[in-house]
Amino acid sequence: MTVEEQILETLHTLPPEQQAEVLDFAEFLRLRLKPAPQLPAADLKPLPSLEGRVPPGWKDAIYDHR
């Protein structure tokens, strides 16, 4: 007996509510097998190297050690 035949035989023994659940589960499995669409990679630019300097306008970044 093939897997398909076993599934159909088991399905016929279930009440209609459970048959609907089996159908929902089979649809879930079918959708899960579809490959997820690839998202485009972000074009990120590297952050500038500050080399210990504070950029103009960043006065809050100055540490006043007293």
PyMOL Python script that loads the backbone (N, CA, C, O; Angstrom):
from pymol import cmd

cmd.read_pdbstr("""\
ATOM      1  N   MET A   1       0.838  -1.171   0.000  1.00  0.00           N
ATOM      2  CA  MET A   1       0.000   0.000   0.000  1.00  0.00           C
ATOM      3  C   MET A   1       0.892   1.246   0.000  1.00  0.00           C
ATOM      4  O   MET A   1       1.841   1.333   0.778  1.00  0.00           O
ATOM      5  N   THR A   2       0.585   2.196  -0.865  1.00  0.00           N
ATOM      6  CA  THR A   2       1.392   3.416  -0.962  1.00  0.00           C
ATOM      7  C   THR A   2       1.035   4.374   0.182  1.00  0.00           C
ATOM      8  O   THR A   2       0.026   4.201   0.865  1.00  0.00           O
ATOM      9  N   VAL A   3       1.862   5.353   0.367  1.00  0.00           N
ATOM     10  CA  VAL A   3       1.612   6.364   1.396  1.00  0.00           C
ATOM     11  C   VAL A   3       0.310   7.104   1.092  1.00  0.00           C
ATOM     12  O   VAL A   3      -0.478   7.379   1.997  1.00  0.00           O
ATOM     13  N   GLU A   4       0.091   7.419  -0.164  1.00  0.00           N
ATOM     14  CA  GLU A   4      -1.142   8.121  -0.559  1.00  0.00           C
ATOM     15  C   GLU A   4      -2.377   7.297  -0.193  1.00  0.00           C
ATOM     16  O   GLU A   4      -3.363   7.831   0.314  1.00  0.00           O
ATOM     17  N   GLU A   5      -2.312   6.001  -0.453  1.00  0.00           N
ATOM     18  CA  GLU A   5      -3.435   5.122  -0.116  1.00  0.00           C
ATOM     19  C   GLU A   5      -3.648   5.047   1.396  1.00  0.00           C
ATOM     20  O   GLU A   5      -4.785   5.034   1.868  1.00  0.00           O
ATOM     21  N   GLN A   6      -2.551   4.998   2.149  1.00  0.00           N
ATOM     22  CA  GLN A   6      -2.649   4.963   3.607  1.00  0.00           C
ATOM     23  C   GLN A   6      -3.265   6.249   4.144  1.00  0.00           C
ATOM     24  O   GLN A   6      -4.093   6.214   5.055  1.00  0.00           O
ATOM     25  N   ILE A   7      -2.865   7.373   3.584  1.00  0.00           N
ATOM     26  CA  ILE A   7      -3.414   8.656   4.017  1.00  0.00           C
ATOM     27  C   ILE A   7      -4.913   8.721   3.720  1.00  0.00           C
ATOM     28  O   ILE A   7      -5.700   9.131   4.573  1.00  0.00           O
ATOM     29  N   LEU A   8      -5.306   8.317   2.509  1.00  0.00           N
ATOM     30  CA  LEU A   8      -6.725   8.341   2.146  1.00  0.00           C
ATOM     31  C   LEU A   8      -7.551   7.399   3.019  1.00  0.00           C
ATOM     32  O   LEU A   8      -8.664   7.736   3.421  1.00  0.00           O
ATOM     33  N   GLU A   9      -7.013   6.235   3.306  1.00  0.00           N
ATOM     34  CA  GLU A   9      -7.729   5.274   4.142  1.00  0.00           C
ATOM     35  C   GLU A   9      -7.931   5.838   5.542  1.00  0.00           C
ATOM     36  O   GLU A   9      -9.018   5.734   6.110  1.00  0.00           O
ATOM     37  N   THR A  10      -6.888   6.428   6.090  1.00  0.00           N
ATOM     38  CA  THR A  10      -6.983   7.030   7.420  1.00  0.00           C
ATOM     39  C   THR A  10      -7.920   8.232   7.402  1.00  0.00           C
ATOM     40  O   THR A  10      -8.706   8.424   8.329  1.00  0.00           O
ATOM     41  N   LEU A  11      -7.838   9.034   6.357  1.00  0.00           N
ATOM     42  CA  LEU A  11      -8.685  10.218   6.237  1.00  0.00           C
ATOM     43  C   LEU A  11     -10.169   9.847   6.215  1.00  0.00           C
ATOM     44  O   LEU A  11     -10.991  10.545   6.809  1.00  0.00           O
ATOM     45  N   HIS A  12     -10.507   8.774   5.547  1.00  0.00           N
ATOM     46  CA  HIS A  12     -11.912   8.342   5.454  1.00  0.00           C
ATOM     47  C   HIS A  12     -12.467   7.872   6.795  1.00  0.00           C
ATOM     48  O   HIS A  12     -13.683   7.857   6.990  1.00  0.00           O
ATOM     49  N   THR A  13     -11.591   7.489   7.717  1.00  0.00           N
ATOM     50  CA  THR A  13     -12.059   7.031   9.031  1.00  0.00           C
ATOM     51  C   THR A  13     -12.307   8.183   9.995  1.00  0.00           C
ATOM     52  O   THR A  13     -12.908   7.991  11.052  1.00  0.00           O
ATOM     53  N   LEU A  14     -11.846   9.385   9.634  1.00  0.00           N
ATOM     54  CA  LEU A  14     -11.982  10.541  10.522  1.00  0.00           C
ATOM     55  C   LEU A  14     -13.310  11.253  10.315  1.00  0.00           C
ATOM     56  O   LEU A  14     -13.878  11.209   9.224  1.00  0.00           O
ATOM     57  N   PRO A  15     -13.816  11.918  11.376  1.00  0.00           N
ATOM     58  CA  PRO A  15     -15.015  12.735  11.226  1.00  0.00           C
ATOM     59  C   PRO A  15     -14.692  13.975  10.377  1.00  0.00           C
ATOM     60  O   PRO A  15     -13.524  14.347  10.259  1.00  0.00           O
ATOM     61  N   PRO A  16     -15.708  14.618   9.787  1.00  0.00           N
ATOM     62  CA  PRO A  16     -15.467  15.765   8.896  1.00  0.00           C
ATOM     63  C   PRO A  16     -14.630  16.889   9.508  1.00  0.00           C
ATOM     64  O   PRO A  16     -13.840  17.521   8.808  1.00  0.00           O
ATOM     65  N   GLU A  17     -14.796  17.143  10.814  1.00  0.00           N
ATOM     66  CA  GLU A  17     -14.014  18.223  11.446  1.00  0.00           C
ATOM     67  C   GLU A  17     -12.518  17.902  11.407  1.00  0.00           C
ATOM     68  O   GLU A  17     -11.695  18.771  11.118  1.00  0.00           O
ATOM     69  N   GLN A  18     -12.183  16.664  11.697  1.00  0.00           N
ATOM     70  CA  GLN A  18     -10.779  16.275  11.680  1.00  0.00           C
ATOM     71  C   GLN A  18     -10.255  16.174  10.248  1.00  0.00           C
ATOM     72  O   GLN A  18      -9.071  16.416  10.012  1.00  0.00           O
ATOM     73  N   GLN A  19     -11.093  15.829   9.312  1.00  0.00           N
ATOM     74  CA  GLN A  19     -10.669  15.827   7.903  1.00  0.00           C
ATOM     75  C   GLN A  19     -10.276  17.238   7.481  1.00  0.00           C
ATOM     76  O   GLN A  19      -9.302  17.425   6.751  1.00  0.00           O
ATOM     77  N   ALA A  20     -11.046  18.242   7.946  1.00  0.00           N
ATOM     78  CA  ALA A  20     -10.719  19.639   7.635  1.00  0.00           C
ATOM     79  C   ALA A  20      -9.379  20.022   8.258  1.00  0.00           C
ATOM     80  O   ALA A  20      -8.602  20.757   7.647  1.00  0.00           O
ATOM     81  N   GLU A  21      -9.098  19.528   9.473  1.00  0.00           N
ATOM     82  CA  GLU A  21      -7.818  19.798  10.119  1.00  0.00           C
ATOM     83  C   GLU A  21      -6.670  19.183   9.328  1.00  0.00           C
ATOM     84  O   GLU A  21      -5.614  19.796   9.172  1.00  0.00           O
ATOM     85  N   VAL A  22      -6.881  17.973   8.833  1.00  0.00           N
ATOM     86  CA  VAL A  22      -5.849  17.315   8.017  1.00  0.00           C
ATOM     87  C   VAL A  22      -5.580  18.129   6.765  1.00  0.00           C
ATOM     88  O   VAL A  22      -4.426  18.295   6.370  1.00  0.00           O
ATOM     89  N   LEU A  23      -6.624  18.635   6.141  1.00  0.00           N
ATOM     90  CA  LEU A  23      -6.468  19.459   4.943  1.00  0.00           C
ATOM     91  C   LEU A  23      -5.710  20.744   5.258  1.00  0.00           C
ATOM     92  O   LEU A  23      -4.833  21.148   4.494  1.00  0.00           O
ATOM     93  N   ASP A  24      -6.038  21.391   6.376  1.00  0.00           N
ATOM     94  CA  ASP A  24      -5.325  22.606   6.787  1.00  0.00           C
ATOM     95  C   ASP A  24      -3.847  22.310   7.025  1.00  0.00           C
ATOM     96  O   ASP A  24      -2.975  23.088   6.637  1.00  0.00           O
ATOM     97  N   PHE A  25      -3.579  21.170   7.672  1.00  0.00           N
ATOM     98  CA  PHE A  25      -2.189  20.804   7.948  1.00  0.00           C
ATOM     99  C   PHE A  25      -1.423  20.533   6.652  1.00  0.00           C
ATOM    100  O   PHE A  25      -0.271  20.941   6.509  1.00  0.00           O
ATOM    101  N   ALA A  26      -2.064  19.849   5.721  1.00  0.00           N
ATOM    102  CA  ALA A  26      -1.407  19.569   4.433  1.00  0.00           C
ATOM    103  C   ALA A  26      -1.112  20.875   3.693  1.00  0.00           C
ATOM    104  O   ALA A  26      -0.059  21.006   3.070  1.00  0.00           O
ATOM    105  N   GLU A  27      -2.027  21.834   3.754  1.00  0.00           N
ATOM    106  CA  GLU A  27      -1.800  23.138   3.120  1.00  0.00           C
ATOM    107  C   GLU A  27      -0.646  23.874   3.799  1.00  0.00           C
ATOM    108  O   GLU A  27       0.176  24.504   3.133  1.00  0.00           O
ATOM    109  N   PHE A  28      -0.592  23.791   5.122  1.00  0.00           N
ATOM    110  CA  PHE A  28       0.514  24.389   5.872  1.00  0.00           C
ATOM    111  C   PHE A  28       1.853  23.805   5.417  1.00  0.00           C
ATOM    112  O   PHE A  28       2.812  24.542   5.187  1.00  0.00           O
ATOM    113  N   LEU A  29       1.913  22.496   5.291  1.00  0.00           N
ATOM    114  CA  LEU A  29       3.154  21.854   4.854  1.00  0.00           C
ATOM    115  C   LEU A  29       3.520  22.269   3.431  1.00  0.00           C
ATOM    116  O   LEU A  29       4.691  22.492   3.127  1.00  0.00           O
ATOM    117  N   ARG A  30       2.522  22.369   2.569  1.00  0.00           N
ATOM    118  CA  ARG A  30       2.785  22.758   1.180  1.00  0.00           C
ATOM    119  C   ARG A  30       3.352  24.178   1.120  1.00  0.00           C
ATOM    120  O   ARG A  30       4.291  24.437   0.368  1.00  0.00           O
ATOM    121  N   LEU A  31       2.791  25.088   1.900  1.00  0.00           N
ATOM    122  CA  LEU A  31       3.267  26.474   1.896  1.00  0.00           C
ATOM    123  C   LEU A  31       4.634  26.600   2.539  1.00  0.00           C
ATOM    124  O   LEU A  31       5.439  27.441   2.139  1.00  0.00           O
ATOM    125  N   ARG A  32       4.901  25.759   3.542  1.00  0.00           N
ATOM    126  CA  ARG A  32       6.195  25.805   4.226  1.00  0.00           C
ATOM    127  C   ARG A  32       7.336  25.379   3.310  1.00  0.00           C
ATOM    128  O   ARG A  32       8.480  25.787   3.516  1.00  0.00           O
ATOM    129  N   LEU A  33       7.038  24.568   2.307  1.00  0.00           N
ATOM    130  CA  LEU A  33       8.079  24.084   1.399  1.00  0.00           C
ATOM    131  C   LEU A  33       8.500  25.126   0.377  1.00  0.00           C
ATOM    132  O   LEU A  33       9.573  25.015  -0.216  1.00  0.00           O
ATOM    133  N   LYS A  34       7.653  26.158   0.161  1.00  0.00           N
ATOM    134  CA  LYS A  34       8.013  27.191  -0.811  1.00  0.00           C
ATOM    135  C   LYS A  34       9.200  27.986  -0.272  1.00  0.00           C
ATOM    136  O   LYS A  34       9.201  28.371   0.898  1.00  0.00           O
ATOM    137  N   PRO A  35      10.196  28.236  -1.095  1.00  0.00           N
ATOM    138  CA  PRO A  35      11.336  29.017  -0.609  1.00  0.00           C
ATOM    139  C   PRO A  35      10.910  30.457  -0.336  1.00  0.00           C
ATOM    140  O   PRO A  35      10.129  31.043  -1.087  1.00  0.00           O
ATOM    141  N   ALA A  36      11.428  31.003   0.731  1.00  0.00           N
ATOM    142  CA  ALA A  36      11.125  32.386   1.079  1.00  0.00           C
ATOM    143  C   ALA A  36      11.790  33.313   0.063  1.00  0.00           C
ATOM    144  O   ALA A  36      12.916  33.056  -0.361  1.00  0.00           O
ATOM    145  N   PRO A  37      11.108  34.383  -0.328  1.00  0.00           N
ATOM    146  CA  PRO A  37      11.713  35.305  -1.288  1.00  0.00           C
ATOM    147  C   PRO A  37      12.948  35.977  -0.685  1.00  0.00           C
ATOM    148  O   PRO A  37      12.969  36.338   0.491  1.00  0.00           O
ATOM    149  N   GLN A  38      13.955  36.129  -1.508  1.00  0.00           N
ATOM    150  CA  GLN A  38      15.190  36.758  -1.064  1.00  0.00           C
ATOM    151  C   GLN A  38      15.011  38.269  -0.999  1.00  0.00           C
ATOM    152  O   GLN A  38      14.561  38.891  -1.961  1.00  0.00           O
ATOM    153  N   LEU A  39      15.362  38.849   0.132  1.00  0.00           N
ATOM    154  CA  LEU A  39      15.298  40.292   0.277  1.00  0.00           C
ATOM    155  C   LEU A  39      16.586  40.902  -0.269  1.00  0.00           C
ATOM    156  O   LEU A  39      17.665  40.327  -0.121  1.00  0.00           O
ATOM    157  N   PRO A  40      16.465  42.071  -0.903  1.00  0.00           N
ATOM    158  CA  PRO A  40      17.695  42.698  -1.411  1.00  0.00           C
ATOM    159  C   PRO A  40      18.603  43.088  -0.248  1.00  0.00           C
ATOM    160  O   PRO A  40      18.136  43.512   0.809  1.00  0.00           O
ATOM    161  N   ALA A  41      19.879  42.942  -0.459  1.00  0.00           N
ATOM    162  CA  ALA A  41      20.848  43.291   0.569  1.00  0.00           C
ATOM    163  C   ALA A  41      20.916  44.807   0.717  1.00  0.00           C
ATOM    164  O   ALA A  41      20.820  45.543  -0.265  1.00  0.00           O
ATOM    165  N   ALA A  42      21.080  45.255   1.939  1.00  0.00           N
ATOM    166  CA  ALA A  42      21.182  46.693   2.197  1.00  0.00           C
ATOM    167  C   ALA A  42      22.549  47.183   1.732  1.00  0.00           C
ATOM    168  O   ALA A  42      23.560  46.505   1.914  1.00  0.00           O
ATOM    169  N   ASP A  43      22.564  48.354   1.139  1.00  0.00           N
ATOM    170  CA  ASP A  43      23.809  48.962   0.684  1.00  0.00           C
ATOM    171  C   ASP A  43      24.309  49.886   1.787  1.00  0.00           C
ATOM    172  O   ASP A  43      24.090  51.096   1.744  1.00  0.00           O
ATOM    173  N   LEU A  44      24.983  49.301   2.775  1.00  0.00           N
ATOM    174  CA  LEU A  44      25.448  50.078   3.924  1.00  0.00           C
ATOM    175  C   LEU A  44      26.846  50.613   3.676  1.00  0.00           C
ATOM    176  O   LEU A  44      27.723  49.917   3.165  1.00  0.00           O
ATOM    177  N   LYS A  45      27.025  51.862   4.052  1.00  0.00           N
ATOM    178  CA  LYS A  45      28.345  52.484   3.931  1.00  0.00           C
ATOM    179  C   LYS A  45      29.023  52.411   5.300  1.00  0.00           C
ATOM    180  O   LYS A  45      28.346  52.520   6.322  1.00  0.00           O
ATOM    181  N   PRO A  46      30.330  52.231   5.341  1.00  0.00           N
ATOM    182  CA  PRO A  46      31.019  52.144   6.633  1.00  0.00           C
ATOM    183  C   PRO A  46      30.957  53.480   7.374  1.00  0.00           C
ATOM    184  O   PRO A  46      30.925  54.550   6.765  1.00  0.00           O
ATOM    185  N   LEU A  47      30.943  53.387   8.702  1.00  0.00           N
ATOM    186  CA  LEU A  47      30.955  54.604   9.504  1.00  0.00           C
ATOM    187  C   LEU A  47      32.322  55.269   9.407  1.00  0.00           C
ATOM    188  O   LEU A  47      33.339  54.588   9.274  1.00  0.00           O
ATOM    189  N   PRO A  48      32.349  56.599   9.473  1.00  0.00           N
ATOM    190  CA  PRO A  48      33.651  57.283   9.382  1.00  0.00           C
ATOM    191  C   PRO A  48      34.468  57.021  10.646  1.00  0.00           C
ATOM    192  O   PRO A  48      33.919  56.859  11.736  1.00  0.00           O
ATOM    193  N   SER A  49      35.750  56.984  10.483  1.00  0.00           N
ATOM    194  CA  SER A  49      36.652  56.818  11.614  1.00  0.00           C
ATOM    195  C   SER A  49      36.906  58.194  12.210  1.00  0.00           C
ATOM    196  O   SER A  49      37.351  59.102  11.508  1.00  0.00           O
ATOM    197  N   LEU A  50      36.630  58.354  13.491  1.00  0.00           N
ATOM    198  CA  LEU A  50      36.786  59.665  14.127  1.00  0.00           C
ATOM    199  C   LEU A  50      38.194  59.887  14.637  1.00  0.00           C
ATOM    200  O   LEU A  50      38.605  61.034  14.813  1.00  0.00           O
ATOM    201  N   GLU A  51      38.934  58.844  14.877  1.00  0.00           N
ATOM    202  CA  GLU A  51      40.321  58.910  15.332  1.00  0.00           C
ATOM    203  C   GLU A  51      40.475  59.836  16.531  1.00  0.00           C
ATOM    204  O   GLU A  51      41.414  60.628  16.597  1.00  0.00           O
ATOM    205  N   GLY A  52      39.534  59.730  17.491  1.00  0.00           N
ATOM    206  CA  GLY A  52      39.648  60.499  18.726  1.00  0.00           C
ATOM    207  C   GLY A  52      39.105  61.914  18.630  1.00  0.00           C
ATOM    208  O   GLY A  52      39.048  62.606  19.647  1.00  0.00           O
ATOM    209  N   ARG A  53      38.706  62.370  17.462  1.00  0.00           N
ATOM    210  CA  ARG A  53      38.174  63.729  17.307  1.00  0.00           C
ATOM    211  C   ARG A  53      36.660  63.714  17.478  1.00  0.00           C
ATOM    212  O   ARG A  53      36.005  62.700  17.237  1.00  0.00           O
ATOM    213  N   VAL A  54      36.115  64.851  17.898  1.00  0.00           N
ATOM    214  CA  VAL A  54      34.671  65.005  18.009  1.00  0.00           C
ATOM    215  C   VAL A  54      34.225  65.863  16.838  1.00  0.00           C
ATOM    216  O   VAL A  54      34.721  66.978  16.679  1.00  0.00           O
ATOM    217  N   PRO A  55      33.313  65.383  16.022  1.00  0.00           N
ATOM    218  CA  PRO A  55      32.854  66.159  14.877  1.00  0.00           C
ATOM    219  C   PRO A  55      32.181  67.456  15.308  1.00  0.00           C
ATOM    220  O   PRO A  55      31.607  67.515  16.396  1.00  0.00           O
ATOM    221  N   PRO A  56      32.238  68.497  14.481  1.00  0.00           N
ATOM    222  CA  PRO A  56      31.576  69.758  14.816  1.00  0.00           C
ATOM    223  C   PRO A  56      30.084  69.523  15.083  1.00  0.00           C
ATOM    224  O   PRO A  56      29.423  68.769  14.369  1.00  0.00           O
ATOM    225  N   GLY A  57      29.570  70.186  16.127  1.00  0.00           N
ATOM    226  CA  GLY A  57      28.171  70.047  16.461  1.00  0.00           C
ATOM    227  C   GLY A  57      27.883  68.920  17.434  1.00  0.00           C
ATOM    228  O   GLY A  57      26.740  68.732  17.851  1.00  0.00           O
ATOM    229  N   TRP A  58      28.904  68.175  17.794  1.00  0.00           N
ATOM    230  CA  TRP A  58      28.699  67.067  18.722  1.00  0.00           C
ATOM    231  C   TRP A  58      29.179  67.453  20.116  1.00  0.00           C
ATOM    232  O   TRP A  58      29.882  66.680  20.767  1.00  0.00           O
ATOM    233  N   LYS A  59      28.806  68.640  20.576  1.00  0.00           N
ATOM    234  CA  LYS A  59      29.314  69.125  21.856  1.00  0.00           C
ATOM    235  C   LYS A  59      28.942  68.212  23.027  1.00  0.00           C
ATOM    236  O   LYS A  59      29.668  68.158  24.021  1.00  0.00           O
ATOM    237  N   ASP A  60      27.794  67.479  22.916  1.00  0.00           N
ATOM    238  CA  ASP A  60      27.390  66.592  23.994  1.00  0.00           C
ATOM    239  C   ASP A  60      28.345  65.410  24.142  1.00  0.00           C
ATOM    240  O   ASP A  60      28.346  64.741  25.176  1.00  0.00           O
ATOM    241  N   ALA A  61      29.150  65.151  23.125  1.00  0.00           N
ATOM    242  CA  ALA A  61      30.058  64.018  23.168  1.00  0.00           C
ATOM    243  C   ALA A  61      31.362  64.366  23.876  1.00  0.00           C
ATOM    244  O   ALA A  61      32.179  63.482  24.134  1.00  0.00           O
ATOM    245  N   ILE A  62      31.565  65.634  24.189  1.00  0.00           N
ATOM    246  CA  ILE A  62      32.811  66.045  24.854  1.00  0.00           C
ATOM    247  C   ILE A  62      32.744  65.641  26.331  1.00  0.00           C
ATOM    248  O   ILE A  62      31.785  65.956  27.036  1.00  0.00           O
ATOM    249  N   TYR A  63      33.746  64.965  26.757  1.00  0.00           N
ATOM    250  CA  TYR A  63      33.814  64.529  28.153  1.00  0.00           C
ATOM    251  C   TYR A  63      34.658  65.530  28.927  1.00  0.00           C
ATOM    252  O   TYR A  63      35.843  65.722  28.652  1.00  0.00           O
ATOM    253  N   ASP A  64      34.017  66.159  29.898  1.00  0.00           N
ATOM    254  CA  ASP A  64      34.725  67.155  30.701  1.00  0.00           C
ATOM    255  C   ASP A  64      35.125  66.500  32.019  1.00  0.00           C
ATOM    256  O   ASP A  64      34.321  66.393  32.945  1.00  0.00           O
ATOM    257  N   HIS A  65      36.369  66.070  32.084  1.00  0.00           N
ATOM    258  CA  HIS A  65      36.852  65.369  33.259  1.00  0.00           C
ATOM    259  C   HIS A  65      37.389  66.410  34.248  1.00  0.00           C
ATOM    260  O   HIS A  65      38.424  67.020  33.980  1.00  0.00           O
ATOM    261  N   ARG A  66      36.723  66.626  35.367  1.00  0.00           N
ATOM    262  CA  ARG A  66      37.153  67.622  36.379  1.00  0.00           C
ATOM    263  C   ARG A  66      37.554  66.945  37.646  1.00  0.00           C
ATOM    264  O   ARG A  66      37.942  67.611  38.606  1.00  0.00           O
TER     265      ARG A  66
END
""", "prot")
cmd.dss("prot")
cmd.show_as("cartoon", "prot")
cmd.util.cbc("prot")
cmd.orient("prot")
